Amino acid sequence: MREKIIAGNWKCYKTLEEARNLVLEIMNGLKPDLDRTVVLCPPFPYLQMARELTLKSKVKIGAQNLWKEDWGAYTGEVSAPMLNSLKVDFVIIGHSERREYFKEDGALLNAKLKRALAWNLRPIFCLGEKLHDREEGITFKIVERQIEEGFEGISSEEASKVVIAYEPVWAIGTGRNATPEQAQEVHEFIRGKIGKLFGTVVSQSFPILYGGSVKPENIDSLMAMPDIDGALVGGASLKGQDFLRIIHYQRE
Ligand code: 13P
């Protein structure tokens, strides 16, 4: 069975104290012997705290971004070797908010993916279409281009360490999630594309997460789809009990 991953993207929320309380609430609420990977992605300033609190548990920690160079005069940036030295496990790359507000393009995201892999960080590579793309019927074309740009020059062995999060932009923070069938259709397409690029051994074990208004109410039906291997959760990951319910999704 493919690895199942539930990741919480906290975005730009929480004070240090609130962040600490949320980490503790989630750790205390986890059922023992979970057969799925749980990832918390707090803002940069809280990574060390979150890492220290979770070090002896199975909870993984992820950063929300990284810079494309290892070191240098890049005021305000955080690099892969820094995250590696904090023992961070995952890093989100190419979130639609980075693509949109910070104008991150395919070449930059490709460079970031390579830095993350070089420093043993598991990338959660985000992609997804905008509403007008879907309405124009070019969802697959957009997703295919994002994969081709992002994975340029990546080997099959490297690709096997990557996780993709399909996040349709129209579903993020809007309360309007993709239906399980809509998500499944794109996930299946993504798996097919990964198979063409890296072979079926990689594509069959490749985790593809869905993101966009994931809630306690819709996680079970999303996870019932054959190509949905987990979720990247925004708003609902900020509420301990909601995120715990999502982590402990029921198999339908
Ligand atoms: P919401 O769950 O708030 O829609 O956010 C999704 C997201 O962007 C996760 O990265």
Boltz pocket constraint, residues with backbone or C-beta under 6 A from the ligand:
constraints:
  - pocket:
      binder: B
      contacts: [[A, 9], [A, 95], [A, 167], [A, 171], [A, 172], [A, 173], [A, 174], [A, 175], [A, 211], [A, 212], [A, 213], [A, 214], [A, 232], [A, 233], [A, 234], [A, 235], [A, 236]]
      max_distance: 6.0
